[in-house]
Amino acid sequence: MKVKHFIVAVLIAIFFVTAVFSFAAEDPWFIIKDKNGVCKVIQAKDKTPATIAGPYKTKDNAEKAKDKACAKEEKKK
């Protein structure tokens, strides 16, 4: 009987940890260019039509890549 209780407790703990980590996962960061031609870093679930680079795991990584991505976008024009 104690083995069954232990197994149930372990399964509940695994479920709890999985649920916490899935809710704690943040949306990725993208670099977009708005209709006025201004590059911005936003957090979104998916790419948008205005996305020019991304996804990035952190805002800092996206900010670092913003100048480079916007410069490449300017060269395309």
Residue pairs with C-beta under 8 A, 6 or more apart in sequence:
26 43
27 43
27 44
27 45
28 43
28 44
28 54
28 55
28 56
28 57
29 41
29 42
29 43
29 54
29 55
29 56
29 57
29 58
29 59
29 61
29 62
30 41
30 42
30 43
30 44
30 47
30 48
30 51
30 53
30 54
30 55
30 56
30 62
31 39
31 40
31 41
31 51
31 52
31 53
31 54
31 56
31 62
31 65
31 66
31 69
31 70
32 39
32 40
32 41
32 42
32 48
32 50
32 51
32 52
33 39
33 40
33 50
33 52
33 70
33 73
34 40
34 50
35 50
39 52
39 66
39 69
39 70
39 73
41 59
41 62
41 63
41 66
42 48
43 59
47 54
47 55
52 69
52 70
52 72
52 73
53 62
53 65
53 66
53 69
54 62
56 62
56 65
